[in-house]
Structure formats: structure tokens, C-alpha cells
Amino acid sequence: MRTAYDVVIRPIITEQSMEDLDIKKYAFEVVKDANKIEIKKAVEEIFDVKVIKVTTEHVRGKEKRQGAYPSGKTASWKKAVVKLSADSKNIELFEGMA
């Protein structure tokens, strides 16, 4: 059985994710085989908040190269965006970033 800390790998800090903080949307990198129910339970357990919606997306690895040969790819990963309820508290991890 996986723990909540095994499901959520790291928060995603980008310009778009920082703009969504005022509407209580937070982005995380999660394990590839996690489903929305597992993600919701993990975020609620770790941050003690109430999640109302979870959207997920598979991010494909980009092709990269250094010099002429050999070309390679970056790793593919899974992204989850969680929306918190209006009466839920904010996640403190993101507070100093915006």
C-alpha cells in the first residue's frame, strides 16, 4: 500500500501555476499510475485541505540533444491540478512564491 508521500512527488512552480493560486488551484507532479481518487486522498492527508476537483495530464518527454549525436529524451511524467474548496485553507508551500 502506498502512502500519501509516495503518490505526490513534488509541487510544480511555474508562472501559470502561480496565477492559479488566487482561485485555489495547485499543481503537483505525481506517480504515473496514480488515479484521481488516490491523488485527492494524498493531497488532503498531506496538507489538511478539502479537495473538490482533480484533473490529470500525462506530460510527454521532449527530445533533447547535446552536439550532433546521440539524441535523447527527457523523462515523461504525470501532472495533477487540484482545486480546493472555497472554505479550505491555502497550502503554505506556495505562499512565498507568488
N, C-alpha and C positions, 0 to 999 in steps of 0.2 A: 504494500500500500504506500502510495506517495504522500509526502507531507506537503503542506502549502508552499513551503520554501523550495520544494523540488519542482513545482509547477511554474511559478513565477521566477524568471531568470534575472531580469533587470528592468528598470524603467527606461523609457525612450524619451530623451530630451532633445526635441527639435523645435524649430520655430512654430510649426503647425501645432504640435502638442502643447506648447506654451500658450498659444492663442485660445485653445480649447479649455483652459483651466477655469475661466470665468463661467462656463456652462457645465462645469464639473465632469469633464471628460479627461481620462487619464490613459496613457498608452504604456504598454508593457511588452517585453519580449517574453514569450512563454515556450514551453517544450512543444515540439511538433505534434505530438499525438494527444495533447490535452484538448478536451472538449469544453464547450461554453459553461457547462454546469460546474466542472472542476475549477475552471478559471474564476468563476463567480465566488465559489466557496473559499478558494485560496485568498483572493483579494479581501474578502470580508473578514477572514480569520487574521490575516497579517496586519491589516490597517484598521480594523474595527470600524468599518463603514457599512452602509447599506447600498448594494449594487442593484440597479433596476434593469440594465441592459448591457449585453456583451456582444461586440462584433469582432470577428477574427478575419485574418488575412494571411495567406502564405506569401512571403516575400522571396522571390527567386534570386539566386546568386547572380551577380554580374560578372561578365567576362573581363578579366584583367590580364595585363602582361607587363613584363619588365624587359625592355630590349626587344629583340626580334622574336626569339623563341625561348622557352616554350610558353604558350599562353595557358592561363589557368582561370579558375572561377573562385569567387568569394562564396562563402557558405550560404545556403538558403536557410530561412528561419521563419517562425510564426509570430505574428504581431496580434495583440489583443487590445482593443479600446473598450474601456469600461465607463459607463455613465452612472454616476451616483445619484441618489435621491436628493431632493431639494433640502430636506431637513438633516441630511447626513453632514458630518464634519468634513473638512478638506483634508487631503493627505499631506502631511507636513513635509514629506520628502521633496515635493515640488515647490514649496512656498518660497524659498530663497532664490529660485531660478528666474521667476517672472519679473 
